[in-house]
Amino acid sequence: MLAELEAAGLVTLADKGYQGSAYAKIPYKGRNNPQSQKDANKAHARPRSPGERANAQLKTQCHLA
């Protein structure tokens, strides 16, 4: 799926679980990173946050039904 998104010219943001993928943009790993990497990680997380919250709400709603 990531390869298809890349072929379509779409930037794909992923979490650290996709490390090593040539198709996904992942955050920097580790602690004590330079401020530039911390800023990049924050910018990476910002557009992913609403989707993560929506998934969490869907999971919660499914368990209540």
Phi, psi and omega in degrees: 000318179299321180297322179292321177296317179296318180297330179280357178083018181265137175280131182247120176265133182223168177272183186293348178293343180261021180303135180097348178285134178281348187258342184251143173269120182243159179287164176289143179263163173099173179248165179058038178287156174298158183302326180297322178287324176298317178296319179296319178295321179295316178295328179289320184286328186304309181286342179277337187302312180300322178293321178296317179295319179297318178297319179297319178294320178298318179296320180294317181295324180294324180286336181278337185283000000 
